[in-house]
Amino acid sequence: MGHPEKSEWLRSQQKSQKKYRFIVAAIGIVVLLCVVGGVGYAYLMKNKGGEINNNIDISNDDKKSGDPTANGQTYLTWDKKPVNLTITPNPALKKAFYGINYGPVNATFPGCTNTLGDVIEDVKLISQLTNRIRLYGMDCHMSDWTLEAIKLLKLDMTIVPTIWVDDNDTTYKRQHDTLIDMVKKYGIDNIDGVSVGNEVLFRKEVTPEKLYRRMADVRKEINSMGFNKKLPVFTSDLGSNVDAAYVAANDIMWANVHPYFGGVPVEQAGQWTFDFFNENDVNPAKAAGKDAIISEVGWPTAGASESAAVASIPNLQTFLNTFVCDANKLNTKYYYFETFDTPWKERTWTKLEGSWGLFYDDRSLKPGITIPNCLVG
């Protein structure tokens, strides 16, 4: 209500209802006692490492610690399970992938019920598969918390963050500003590049000209900050959308290549991927003196078939067996799609959209899946 002397209601009632002064004072005392009690409770919870510290503000360096319980700091998952900073090797996991696509579970704006603890647990797992992570947006702390997890776990890993681009300029500005803040805080030593959008040309929500202007602006902004290296800036889209303008706008050709949507049998999918990528992406990139990377490649385990391509766990295993090790031998750079199933995509679109993970969303490796034994640096 504000200060009593500023209240029109109190001024109009003072002469005839003085007893209300006593009531107001009594209420004030009760409120004060409640505030003091609440602060005391918060203090006790903090010193017990309680859930009050769950979603920490990582912009405050005083709240960070290499020990998950030091100085009262405790990291928790979204369902309140404590998280430690010890990576326990899983013999079922092998560092066989050049890179992998990752989206934290429950990190869907504006819900954002994920926690730093969740990301720490995810990175502990992912670090046993690859040293490189590609992310799909800046909302819900998905990128800065990944860098924070890498830092806390003392890992030699890098990320490729993405500014999500659609037809909403407010979304773009929010994500752009978050990226710039993250770069200012963490620097770029653990960042391999910045993707401005994913499949923007395919969705046709923004014109190519507008997308390429945004890429140029981000490139100029980041590379004028005085870092000791230049950070490549690019977008990722369907491999078939690469043309002269795309090549000119990108520092590196990033292309999503999905044999599943090519409708080929899984036994042919590995070779189909190499042939398609070389013809549509590698060759144009080489002609311009640029590198090419497969930004998405994978195989789903459930959902509708696409011609001769059938989604199943056995077919995922076949694709892993026929693509991953060959890609590593050929020095083909790729980010596997993807780490975890994404139930929110299934709820929003189809079973197929949410079923591309090597793991279920509870971090359990899908039954019957064996990670290929072909280590990559």
BALOBA-1460 file (C-alpha; in Angstrom, 3 decimals):
// residues 377
<rec num="1" residu="m" x="0.000" y="0.000" z="0.000"/>
<rec num="2" residu="g" x="2.929" y="2.512" z="0.297"/>
<rec num="3" residu="h" x="3.552" y="4.986" z="3.092"/>
<rec num="4" residu="p" x="0.491" y="5.949" z="5.226"/>
<rec num="5" residu="e" x="1.045" y="9.655" z="4.778"/>
<rec num="6" residu="k" x="0.772" y="9.241" z="1.014"/>
<rec num="7" residu="s" x="-2.508" y="7.279" z="1.106"/>
<rec num="8" residu="e" x="-5.584" y="9.204" z="-0.078"/>
<rec num="9" residu="w" x="-7.833" y="6.675" z="1.651"/>
<rec num="10" residu="l" x="-6.142" y="7.179" z="5.040"/>
<rec num="11" residu="r" x="-6.170" y="10.956" z="4.748"/>
<rec num="12" residu="s" x="-9.901" y="10.977" z="4.065"/>
<rec num="13" residu="q" x="-10.617" y="8.762" z="7.064"/>
<rec num="14" residu="q" x="-8.222" y="10.145" z="9.707"/>
<rec num="15" residu="k" x="-10.634" y="12.412" z="11.556"/>
<rec num="16" residu="s" x="-13.530" y="9.989" z="11.926"/>
<rec num="17" residu="q" x="-11.702" y="6.662" z="12.205"/>
<rec num="18" residu="k" x="-8.565" y="7.099" z="14.332"/>
<rec num="19" residu="k" x="-8.834" y="3.547" z="15.515"/>
<rec num="20" residu="y" x="-7.624" y="2.404" z="12.088"/>
<rec num="21" residu="r" x="-4.194" y="3.749" z="12.934"/>
<rec num="22" residu="f" x="-3.880" y="1.121" z="15.583"/>
<rec num="23" residu="i" x="-4.983" y="-1.605" z="13.168"/>
<rec num="24" residu="v" x="-2.503" y="-0.486" z="10.512"/>
<rec num="25" residu="a" x="0.318" y="-0.466" z="13.076"/>
<rec num="26" residu="a" x="-0.626" y="-3.958" z="14.234"/>
<rec num="27" residu="i" x="-0.636" y="-5.259" z="10.685"/>
<rec num="28" residu="g" x="2.769" y="-3.673" z="10.108"/>
<rec num="29" residu="i" x="4.200" y="-5.471" z="13.115"/>
<rec num="30" residu="v" x="2.825" y="-8.814" z="11.882"/>
<rec num="31" residu="v" x="4.289" y="-8.257" z="8.411"/>
<rec num="32" residu="l" x="7.662" y="-7.332" z="9.916"/>
<rec num="33" residu="l" x="7.694" y="-10.518" z="11.983"/>
<rec num="34" residu="c" x="6.862" y="-12.590" z="8.892"/>
<rec num="35" residu="v" x="9.694" y="-10.973" z="6.913"/>
<rec num="36" residu="v" x="12.191" y="-11.571" z="9.723"/>
<rec num="37" residu="g" x="11.032" y="-15.177" z="10.023"/>
<rec num="38" residu="g" x="11.316" y="-15.703" z="6.253"/>
<rec num="39" residu="v" x="14.828" y="-14.280" z="6.124"/>
<rec num="40" residu="g" x="15.841" y="-16.484" z="9.046"/>
<rec num="41" residu="y" x="14.431" y="-19.564" z="7.311"/>
<rec num="42" residu="a" x="16.215" y="-18.703" z="4.057"/>
<rec num="43" residu="y" x="19.471" y="-18.278" z="5.951"/>
<rec num="44" residu="l" x="19.115" y="-21.669" z="7.614"/>
<rec num="45" residu="m" x="18.250" y="-23.341" z="4.319"/>
<rec num="46" residu="k" x="21.241" y="-21.743" z="2.640"/>
<rec num="47" residu="n" x="23.618" y="-23.003" z="5.303"/>
<rec num="48" residu="k" x="22.130" y="-26.478" z="5.021"/>
<rec num="49" residu="g" x="22.736" y="-26.500" z="1.263"/>
<rec num="50" residu="g" x="18.978" y="-26.611" z="0.701"/>
<rec num="51" residu="e" x="17.068" y="-26.240" z="-2.517"/>
<rec num="52" residu="i" x="16.959" y="-22.491" z="-2.137"/>
<rec num="53" residu="n" x="20.305" y="-22.486" z="-3.972"/>
<rec num="54" residu="n" x="19.111" y="-24.692" z="-6.818"/>
<rec num="55" residu="n" x="18.918" y="-22.302" z="-9.770"/>
<rec num="56" residu="i" x="21.956" y="-20.234" z="-8.909"/>
<rec num="57" residu="d" x="22.691" y="-16.922" z="-10.534"/>
<rec num="58" residu="i" x="25.950" y="-17.738" z="-12.267"/>
<rec num="59" residu="s" x="26.549" y="-14.077" z="-12.974"/>
<rec num="60" residu="n" x="27.641" y="-13.760" z="-9.323"/>
<rec num="61" residu="d" x="31.143" y="-15.200" z="-8.980"/>
<rec num="62" residu="d" x="30.820" y="-15.336" z="-5.184"/>
<rec num="63" residu="k" x="28.213" y="-18.091" z="-5.513"/>
<rec num="64" residu="k" x="30.403" y="-20.466" z="-7.526"/>
<rec num="65" residu="s" x="32.630" y="-23.184" z="-6.159"/>
<rec num="66" residu="g" x="34.536" y="-26.173" z="-7.498"/>
<rec num="67" residu="d" x="33.089" y="-28.238" z="-4.652"/>
<rec num="68" residu="p" x="29.331" y="-28.792" z="-5.041"/>
<rec num="69" residu="t" x="28.738" y="-28.461" z="-1.316"/>
<rec num="70" residu="a" x="31.375" y="-25.866" z="-0.417"/>
<rec num="71" residu="n" x="30.144" y="-22.599" z="1.092"/>
<rec num="72" residu="g" x="26.636" y="-23.994" z="1.315"/>
<rec num="73" residu="q" x="26.305" y="-24.458" z="-2.465"/>
<rec num="74" residu="t" x="24.365" y="-27.506" z="-3.603"/>
<rec num="75" residu="y" x="23.406" y="-28.312" z="-7.191"/>
<rec num="76" residu="l" x="20.108" y="-30.089" z="-7.697"/>
<rec num="77" residu="t" x="18.307" y="-31.587" z="-10.655"/>
<rec num="78" residu="w" x="14.818" y="-30.429" z="-11.564"/>
<rec num="79" residu="d" x="13.378" y="-33.204" z="-9.342"/>
<rec num="80" residu="k" x="15.547" y="-32.139" z="-6.380"/>
<rec num="81" residu="k" x="18.219" y="-34.838" z="-6.595"/>
<rec num="82" residu="p" x="21.680" y="-33.696" z="-5.425"/>
<rec num="83" residu="v" x="24.433" y="-33.467" z="-8.012"/>
<rec num="84" residu="n" x="28.156" y="-33.973" z="-7.477"/>
<rec num="85" residu="l" x="31.075" y="-33.050" z="-9.731"/>
<rec num="86" residu="t" x="32.536" y="-36.547" z="-10.041"/>
<rec num="87" residu="i" x="32.433" y="-38.220" z="-13.443"/>
<rec num="88" residu="t" x="32.053" y="-41.974" z="-13.019"/>
<rec num="89" residu="p" x="33.216" y="-43.712" z="-16.217"/>
<rec num="90" residu="n" x="30.504" y="-45.767" z="-17.878"/>
<rec num="91" residu="p" x="32.027" y="-48.721" z="-19.790"/>
<rec num="92" residu="a" x="29.088" y="-48.620" z="-22.222"/>
<rec num="93" residu="l" x="30.132" y="-45.152" z="-23.402"/>
<rec num="94" residu="k" x="33.003" y="-44.405" z="-25.757"/>
<rec num="95" residu="k" x="34.333" y="-41.150" z="-27.119"/>
<rec num="96" residu="a" x="33.430" y="-42.131" z="-30.670"/>
<rec num="97" residu="f" x="31.669" y="-38.990" z="-31.958"/>
<rec num="98" residu="y" x="33.233" y="-35.917" z="-33.523"/>
<rec num="99" residu="g" x="30.466" y="-33.869" z="-31.917"/>
<rec num="100" residu="i" x="26.903" y="-34.228" z="-30.699"/>
<rec num="101" residu="n" x="23.728" y="-32.166" z="-30.634"/>
<rec num="102" residu="y" x="22.343" y="-31.469" z="-27.176"/>
<rec num="103" residu="g" x="19.234" y="-29.835" z="-25.788"/>
<rec num="104" residu="p" x="18.710" y="-29.885" z="-22.008"/>
<rec num="105" residu="v" x="15.488" y="-31.588" z="-20.937"/>
<rec num="106" residu="n" x="12.853" y="-29.124" z="-19.659"/>
<rec num="107" residu="a" x="14.658" y="-26.182" z="-21.283"/>
<rec num="108" residu="t" x="11.723" y="-24.984" z="-23.369"/>
<rec num="109" residu="f" x="10.954" y="-21.274" z="-23.141"/>
<rec num="110" residu="p" x="9.105" y="-19.894" z="-21.265"/>
<rec num="111" residu="g" x="8.828" y="-22.935" z="-18.956"/>
<rec num="112" residu="c" x="12.560" y="-23.331" z="-18.249"/>
<rec num="113" residu="t" x="12.287" y="-25.861" z="-15.412"/>
<rec num="114" residu="n" x="15.804" y="-27.174" z="-16.072"/>
<rec num="115" residu="t" x="18.576" y="-26.471" z="-13.567"/>
<rec num="116" residu="l" x="22.339" y="-26.125" z="-13.620"/>
<rec num="117" residu="g" x="22.401" y="-29.477" z="-11.827"/>
<rec num="118" residu="d" x="20.616" y="-31.094" z="-14.774"/>
<rec num="119" residu="v" x="23.141" y="-29.669" z="-17.214"/>
<rec num="120" residu="i" x="26.040" y="-30.856" z="-15.058"/>
<rec num="121" residu="e" x="24.644" y="-34.411" z="-15.116"/>
<rec num="122" residu="d" x="24.167" y="-34.198" z="-18.893"/>
<rec num="123" residu="v" x="27.683" y="-32.930" z="-19.518"/>
<rec num="124" residu="k" x="29.148" y="-35.661" z="-17.298"/>
<rec num="125" residu="l" x="27.539" y="-38.161" z="-19.675"/>
<rec num="126" residu="i" x="28.261" y="-36.309" z="-22.934"/>
<rec num="127" residu="s" x="31.935" y="-35.892" z="-22.009"/>
<rec num="128" residu="q" x="32.271" y="-39.671" z="-22.374"/>
<rec num="129" residu="l" x="31.011" y="-39.493" z="-25.967"/>
<rec num="130" residu="t" x="32.704" y="-36.405" z="-27.431"/>
<rec num="131" residu="n" x="34.564" y="-33.169" z="-26.705"/>
<rec num="132" residu="r" x="32.193" y="-31.026" z="-28.800"/>
<rec num="133" residu="i" x="28.606" y="-29.962" z="-28.129"/>
<rec num="134" residu="r" x="26.197" y="-28.103" z="-30.387"/>
<rec num="135" residu="l" x="23.201" y="-26.354" z="-28.796"/>
<rec num="136" residu="y" x="19.997" y="-24.969" z="-30.291"/>
<rec num="137" residu="g" x="19.324" y="-21.718" z="-28.470"/>
<rec num="138" residu="m" x="20.176" y="-19.278" z="-25.719"/>
<rec num="139" residu="d" x="16.961" y="-19.434" z="-23.671"/>
<rec num="140" residu="c" x="16.677" y="-21.252" z="-20.331"/>
<rec num="141" residu="h" x="20.448" y="-20.941" z="-19.719"/>
<rec num="142" residu="m" x="21.045" y="-23.878" z="-22.043"/>
<rec num="143" residu="s" x="24.309" y="-22.493" z="-23.431"/>
<rec num="144" residu="d" x="25.793" y="-20.544" z="-20.510"/>
<rec num="145" residu="w" x="25.013" y="-23.361" z="-18.076"/>
<rec num="146" residu="t" x="26.746" y="-25.793" z="-20.447"/>
<rec num="147" residu="l" x="29.859" y="-23.617" z="-20.307"/>
<rec num="148" residu="e" x="29.492" y="-23.387" z="-16.529"/>
<rec num="149" residu="a" x="29.229" y="-27.191" z="-16.257"/>
<rec num="150" residu="i" x="32.341" y="-27.610" z="-18.406"/>
<rec num="151" residu="k" x="34.154" y="-25.174" z="-16.127"/>
<rec num="152" residu="l" x="32.995" y="-26.807" z="-12.891"/>
<rec num="153" residu="l" x="33.888" y="-30.281" z="-14.156"/>
<rec num="154" residu="k" x="37.270" y="-29.032" z="-15.447"/>
<rec num="155" residu="l" x="36.708" y="-30.526" z="-18.897"/>
<rec num="156" residu="d" x="38.467" y="-29.797" z="-22.182"/>
<rec num="157" residu="m" x="35.277" y="-29.355" z="-24.183"/>
<rec num="158" residu="t" x="33.855" y="-26.798" z="-26.585"/>
<rec num="159" residu="i" x="30.383" y="-25.718" z="-27.612"/>
<rec num="160" residu="v" x="28.661" y="-24.192" z="-30.607"/>
<rec num="161" residu="p" x="25.811" y="-22.014" z="-29.301"/>
<rec num="162" residu="t" x="22.912" y="-21.023" z="-31.522"/>
<rec num="163" residu="i" x="20.883" y="-17.837" z="-31.651"/>
<rec num="164" residu="w" x="17.413" y="-19.122" z="-32.498"/>
<rec num="165" residu="v" x="15.948" y="-17.287" z="-35.478"/>
<rec num="166" residu="d" x="12.302" y="-17.255" z="-36.480"/>
<rec num="167" residu="d" x="9.804" y="-14.580" z="-37.519"/>
<rec num="168" residu="n" x="9.751" y="-13.071" z="-33.997"/>
<rec num="169" residu="d" x="12.195" y="-10.182" z="-33.656"/>
<rec num="170" residu="t" x="11.710" y="-10.115" z="-29.869"/>
<rec num="171" residu="t" x="12.914" y="-13.708" z="-29.641"/>
<rec num="172" residu="y" x="15.948" y="-12.893" z="-31.741"/>
<rec num="173" residu="k" x="16.915" y="-9.861" z="-29.651"/>
<rec num="174" residu="r" x="16.539" y="-11.793" z="-26.394"/>
<rec num="175" residu="q" x="18.715" y="-14.626" z="-27.640"/>
<rec num="176" residu="h" x="21.248" y="-12.314" z="-29.279"/>
<rec num="177" residu="d" x="21.663" y="-10.280" z="-26.095"/>
<rec num="178" residu="t" x="22.029" y="-13.447" z="-24.005"/>
<rec num="179" residu="l" x="24.753" y="-14.710" z="-26.337"/>
<rec num="180" residu="i" x="26.693" y="-11.451" z="-26.117"/>
<rec num="181" residu="d" x="26.429" y="-11.462" z="-22.319"/>
<rec num="182" residu="m" x="27.693" y="-15.059" z="-22.252"/>
<rec num="183" residu="v" x="30.655" y="-14.239" z="-24.483"/>
<rec num="184" residu="k" x="31.562" y="-11.262" z="-22.305"/>
<rec num="185" residu="k" x="31.459" y="-13.450" z="-19.192"/>
<rec num="186" residu="y" x="33.172" y="-16.617" z="-20.404"/>
<rec num="187" residu="g" x="35.228" y="-15.482" z="-23.374"/>
<rec num="188" residu="i" x="35.506" y="-17.693" z="-26.451"/>
<rec num="189" residu="d" x="38.180" y="-20.262" z="-25.539"/>
<rec num="190" residu="n" x="35.505" y="-22.964" z="-25.173"/>
<rec num="191" residu="i" x="33.424" y="-21.810" z="-28.136"/>
<rec num="192" residu="d" x="34.123" y="-23.202" z="-31.634"/>
<rec num="193" residu="g" x="31.769" y="-20.850" z="-33.449"/>
<rec num="194" residu="v" x="28.325" y="-19.279" z="-33.348"/>
<rec num="195" residu="s" x="25.348" y="-20.462" z="-35.359"/>
<rec num="196" residu="v" x="22.769" y="-17.825" z="-36.209"/>
<rec num="197" residu="g" x="19.630" y="-19.907" z="-36.704"/>
<rec num="198" residu="n" x="18.937" y="-23.488" z="-37.726"/>
<rec num="199" residu="e" x="16.952" y="-24.404" z="-40.845"/>
<rec num="200" residu="v" x="15.784" y="-20.810" z="-41.220"/>
<rec num="201" residu="l" x="15.829" y="-21.037" z="-45.014"/>
<rec num="202" residu="f" x="13.907" y="-24.299" z="-44.896"/>
<rec num="203" residu="r" x="11.171" y="-22.799" z="-42.701"/>
<rec num="204" residu="k" x="11.087" y="-19.574" z="-44.759"/>
<rec num="205" residu="e" x="10.276" y="-17.495" z="-41.678"/>
<rec num="206" residu="v" x="13.021" y="-14.953" z="-42.412"/>
<rec num="207" residu="t" x="14.369" y="-13.914" z="-45.793"/>
<rec num="208" residu="p" x="17.895" y="-15.041" z="-46.681"/>
<rec num="209" residu="e" x="18.959" y="-11.394" z="-46.873"/>
<rec num="210" residu="k" x="17.775" y="-10.656" z="-43.330"/>
<rec num="211" residu="l" x="19.406" y="-13.818" z="-41.999"/>
<rec num="212" residu="y" x="22.725" y="-13.036" z="-43.663"/>
<rec num="213" residu="r" x="22.665" y="-9.440" z="-42.341"/>
<rec num="214" residu="r" x="22.183" y="-10.773" z="-38.828"/>
<rec num="215" residu="m" x="25.087" y="-13.172" z="-39.273"/>
<rec num="216" residu="a" x="27.319" y="-10.330" z="-40.457"/>
<rec num="217" residu="d" x="26.286" y="-8.174" z="-37.494"/>
<rec num="218" residu="v" x="27.022" y="-10.947" z="-34.970"/>
<rec num="219" residu="r" x="30.372" y="-11.657" z="-36.620"/>
<rec num="220" residu="k" x="31.377" y="-7.983" z="-36.461"/>
<rec num="221" residu="e" x="30.160" y="-7.561" z="-32.883"/>
<rec num="222" residu="i" x="31.952" y="-10.593" z="-31.423"/>
<rec num="223" residu="n" x="35.152" y="-10.215" z="-33.396"/>
<rec num="224" residu="s" x="35.515" y="-6.576" z="-32.366"/>
<rec num="225" residu="m" x="35.671" y="-7.496" z="-28.662"/>
<rec num="226" residu="g" x="39.438" y="-7.977" z="-28.701"/>
<rec num="227" residu="f" x="39.716" y="-11.753" z="-28.269"/>
<rec num="228" residu="n" x="42.904" y="-13.512" z="-29.371"/>
<rec num="229" residu="k" x="41.123" y="-15.456" z="-32.113"/>
<rec num="230" residu="k" x="38.377" y="-14.862" z="-34.638"/>
<rec num="231" residu="l" x="35.166" y="-16.756" z="-33.987"/>
<rec num="232" residu="p" x="33.513" y="-18.205" z="-37.112"/>
<rec num="233" residu="v" x="29.856" y="-17.342" z="-37.595"/>
<rec num="234" residu="f" x="27.480" y="-19.374" z="-39.739"/>
<rec num="235" residu="t" x="24.003" y="-20.791" z="-39.992"/>
<rec num="236" residu="s" x="22.908" y="-24.388" z="-40.486"/>
<rec num="237" residu="d" x="20.309" y="-25.562" z="-42.943"/>
<rec num="238" residu="l" x="19.356" y="-28.449" z="-45.170"/>
<rec num="239" residu="g" x="22.318" y="-29.577" z="-47.227"/>
<rec num="240" residu="s" x="20.264" y="-29.050" z="-50.362"/>
<rec num="241" residu="n" x="19.820" y="-25.337" z="-49.555"/>
<rec num="242" residu="v" x="23.494" y="-24.512" z="-50.063"/>
<rec num="243" residu="d" x="23.922" y="-22.046" z="-52.915"/>
<rec num="244" residu="a" x="26.381" y="-19.274" z="-53.829"/>
<rec num="245" residu="a" x="24.795" y="-16.767" z="-51.423"/>
<rec num="246" residu="y" x="24.846" y="-19.324" z="-48.603"/>
<rec num="247" residu="v" x="28.503" y="-20.102" z="-49.214"/>
<rec num="248" residu="a" x="29.417" y="-16.408" z="-49.271"/>
<rec num="249" residu="a" x="27.557" y="-15.632" z="-46.024"/>
<rec num="250" residu="n" x="29.006" y="-18.519" z="-43.964"/>
<rec num="251" residu="d" x="32.510" y="-18.804" z="-42.542"/>
<rec num="252" residu="i" x="31.984" y="-22.598" z="-42.494"/>
<rec num="253" residu="m" x="29.377" y="-24.601" z="-44.410"/>
<rec num="254" residu="w" x="27.114" y="-26.232" z="-41.829"/>
<rec num="255" residu="a" x="24.600" y="-28.618" z="-43.349"/>
<rec num="256" residu="n" x="21.923" y="-30.888" z="-41.887"/>
<rec num="257" residu="v" x="22.089" y="-34.191" z="-43.760"/>
<rec num="258" residu="h" x="19.436" y="-36.755" z="-42.862"/>
<rec num="259" residu="p" x="19.411" y="-40.025" z="-44.826"/>
<rec num="260" residu="y" x="16.153" y="-40.894" z="-43.062"/>
<rec num="261" residu="f" x="14.333" y="-38.105" z="-44.875"/>
<rec num="262" residu="g" x="16.056" y="-39.234" z="-48.053"/>
<rec num="263" residu="g" x="13.919" y="-42.351" z="-47.676"/>
<rec num="264" residu="v" x="16.821" y="-44.772" z="-48.098"/>
<rec num="265" residu="p" x="17.119" y="-48.162" z="-46.376"/>
<rec num="266" residu="v" x="19.310" y="-47.937" z="-43.301"/>
<rec num="267" residu="e" x="21.877" y="-50.309" z="-44.832"/>
<rec num="268" residu="q" x="22.561" y="-47.649" z="-47.492"/>
<rec num="269" residu="a" x="22.235" y="-44.619" z="-45.210"/>
<rec num="270" residu="g" x="25.907" y="-44.196" z="-44.320"/>
<rec num="271" residu="q" x="27.157" y="-44.116" z="-47.894"/>
<rec num="272" residu="w" x="24.172" y="-42.002" z="-48.969"/>
<rec num="273" residu="t" x="25.167" y="-39.425" z="-46.330"/>
<rec num="274" residu="f" x="28.756" y="-39.198" z="-47.564"/>
<rec num="275" residu="d" x="27.705" y="-38.932" z="-51.203"/>
<rec num="276" residu="f" x="25.057" y="-36.288" z="-50.531"/>
<rec num="277" residu="f" x="27.310" y="-34.222" z="-48.272"/>
<rec num="278" residu="n" x="30.248" y="-34.246" z="-50.673"/>
<rec num="279" residu="e" x="28.161" y="-33.292" z="-53.692"/>
<rec num="280" residu="n" x="25.955" y="-30.626" z="-52.136"/>
<rec num="281" residu="d" x="28.155" y="-29.139" z="-49.415"/>
<rec num="282" residu="v" x="31.824" y="-30.143" z="-49.447"/>
<rec num="283" residu="n" x="32.439" y="-29.338" z="-53.099"/>
<rec num="284" residu="p" x="30.897" y="-25.817" z="-53.006"/>
<rec num="285" residu="a" x="32.745" y="-25.124" z="-49.759"/>
<rec num="286" residu="k" x="36.081" y="-26.251" z="-51.185"/>
<rec num="287" residu="a" x="35.585" y="-24.073" z="-54.235"/>
<rec num="288" residu="a" x="35.312" y="-21.099" z="-51.885"/>
<rec num="289" residu="g" x="38.247" y="-22.229" z="-49.730"/>
<rec num="290" residu="k" x="36.007" y="-23.057" z="-46.791"/>
<rec num="291" residu="d" x="35.429" y="-26.071" z="-44.555"/>
<rec num="292" residu="a" x="32.178" y="-28.072" z="-44.374"/>
<rec num="293" residu="i" x="30.604" y="-29.759" z="-41.359"/>
<rec num="294" residu="i" x="27.529" y="-31.971" z="-41.029"/>
<rec num="295" residu="s" x="25.551" y="-30.138" z="-38.355"/>
<rec num="296" residu="e" x="22.928" y="-32.890" z="-37.976"/>
<rec num="297" residu="v" x="22.973" y="-36.564" z="-38.917"/>
<rec num="298" residu="g" x="21.227" y="-39.433" z="-37.156"/>
<rec num="299" residu="w" x="18.488" y="-42.049" z="-37.201"/>
<rec num="300" residu="p" x="15.208" y="-42.146" z="-35.214"/>
<rec num="301" residu="t" x="14.004" y="-45.072" z="-33.117"/>
<rec num="302" residu="a" x="10.225" y="-44.525" z="-33.307"/>
<rec num="303" residu="g" x="7.655" y="-42.830" z="-35.483"/>
<rec num="304" residu="a" x="6.377" y="-42.896" z="-39.037"/>
<rec num="305" residu="s" x="8.463" y="-44.449" z="-41.802"/>
<rec num="306" residu="e" x="9.812" y="-42.366" z="-44.687"/>
<rec num="307" residu="s" x="9.595" y="-44.547" z="-47.793"/>
<rec num="308" residu="a" x="12.213" y="-47.311" z="-47.251"/>
<rec num="309" residu="a" x="13.573" y="-45.638" z="-44.088"/>
<rec num="310" residu="v" x="12.159" y="-47.262" z="-40.952"/>
<rec num="311" residu="a" x="12.546" y="-45.900" z="-37.409"/>
<rec num="312" residu="s" x="13.690" y="-48.500" z="-34.873"/>
<rec num="313" residu="i" x="16.398" y="-49.177" z="-32.320"/>
<rec num="314" residu="p" x="17.991" y="-51.960" z="-34.429"/>
<rec num="315" residu="n" x="18.138" y="-49.582" z="-37.394"/>
<rec num="316" residu="l" x="19.764" y="-46.912" z="-35.239"/>
<rec num="317" residu="q" x="22.418" y="-49.466" z="-34.337"/>
<rec num="318" residu="t" x="22.930" y="-50.288" z="-38.009"/>
<rec num="319" residu="f" x="23.391" y="-46.621" z="-38.831"/>
<rec num="320" residu="l" x="25.884" y="-46.153" z="-36.002"/>
<rec num="321" residu="n" x="27.826" y="-49.170" z="-37.262"/>
<rec num="322" residu="t" x="27.917" y="-47.967" z="-40.861"/>
<rec num="323" residu="f" x="28.445" y="-44.219" z="-40.419"/>
<rec num="324" residu="v" x="30.325" y="-43.223" z="-37.263"/>
<rec num="325" residu="c" x="33.601" y="-45.108" z="-37.652"/>
<rec num="326" residu="d" x="33.755" y="-44.507" z="-41.411"/>
<rec num="327" residu="a" x="33.183" y="-40.786" z="-40.861"/>
<rec num="328" residu="n" x="35.995" y="-40.718" z="-38.317"/>
<rec num="329" residu="k" x="38.355" y="-42.529" z="-40.697"/>
<rec num="330" residu="l" x="37.480" y="-40.115" z="-43.502"/>
<rec num="331" residu="n" x="37.961" y="-37.094" z="-41.195"/>
<rec num="332" residu="t" x="34.399" y="-36.037" z="-41.899"/>
<rec num="333" residu="k" x="33.323" y="-33.538" z="-39.260"/>
<rec num="334" residu="y" x="29.797" y="-34.083" z="-37.959"/>
<rec num="335" residu="y" x="27.537" y="-33.464" z="-34.976"/>
<rec num="336" residu="y" x="25.417" y="-36.497" z="-34.238"/>
<rec num="337" residu="f" x="21.681" y="-35.880" z="-33.843"/>
<rec num="338" residu="e" x="21.074" y="-36.239" z="-30.980"/>
<rec num="339" residu="t" x="21.913" y="-37.003" z="-27.339"/>
<rec num="340" residu="f" x="18.475" y="-37.412" z="-25.731"/>
<rec num="341" residu="d" x="14.912" y="-37.994" z="-26.850"/>
<rec num="342" residu="t" x="12.839" y="-34.808" z="-26.665"/>
<rec num="343" residu="p" x="9.333" y="-35.466" z="-25.297"/>
<rec num="344" residu="w" x="8.289" y="-31.842" z="-25.860"/>
<rec num="345" residu="k" x="8.730" y="-32.312" z="-29.618"/>
<rec num="346" residu="e" x="6.545" y="-35.399" z="-29.502"/>
<rec num="347" residu="r" x="3.877" y="-33.445" z="-27.620"/>
<rec num="348" residu="t" x="4.154" y="-30.539" z="-30.052"/>
<rec num="349" residu="w" x="4.547" y="-32.425" z="-33.318"/>
<rec num="350" residu="t" x="4.982" y="-36.189" z="-33.753"/>
<rec num="351" residu="k" x="6.513" y="-39.282" z="-32.190"/>
<rec num="352" residu="l" x="9.155" y="-39.210" z="-34.905"/>
<rec num="353" residu="e" x="10.297" y="-35.676" z="-34.047"/>
<rec num="354" residu="g" x="10.977" y="-36.599" z="-30.425"/>
<rec num="355" residu="s" x="12.717" y="-39.960" z="-30.959"/>
<rec num="356" residu="w" x="16.199" y="-39.264" z="-32.310"/>
<rec num="357" residu="g" x="18.171" y="-39.652" z="-29.095"/>
<rec num="358" residu="l" x="20.844" y="-42.203" z="-28.310"/>
<rec num="359" residu="f" x="19.417" y="-41.975" z="-24.790"/>
<rec num="360" residu="y" x="15.938" y="-41.610" z="-23.378"/>
<rec num="361" residu="d" x="15.245" y="-38.338" z="-21.632"/>
<rec num="362" residu="d" x="16.122" y="-39.945" z="-18.266"/>
<rec num="363" residu="r" x="19.747" y="-40.378" z="-19.505"/>
<rec num="364" residu="s" x="19.436" y="-44.145" z="-19.951"/>
<rec num="365" residu="l" x="21.055" y="-45.574" z="-23.076"/>
<rec num="366" residu="k" x="18.427" y="-47.128" z="-25.298"/>
<rec num="367" residu="p" x="18.383" y="-50.923" z="-24.856"/>
<rec num="368" residu="g" x="20.275" y="-52.811" z="-27.531"/>
<rec num="369" residu="i" x="22.443" y="-49.812" z="-28.472"/>
<rec num="370" residu="t" x="26.224" y="-50.284" z="-28.509"/>
<rec num="371" residu="i" x="28.373" y="-47.204" z="-29.013"/>
<rec num="372" residu="p" x="30.944" y="-47.944" z="-31.743"/>
<rec num="373" residu="n" x="34.505" y="-48.435" z="-30.570"/>
<rec num="374" residu="c" x="36.356" y="-45.991" z="-32.803"/>
<rec num="375" residu="l" x="37.821" y="-43.245" z="-30.668"/>
<rec num="376" residu="v" x="38.055" y="-39.746" z="-32.067"/>
<rec num="377" residu="g" x="40.207" y="-36.907" z="-30.742"/>
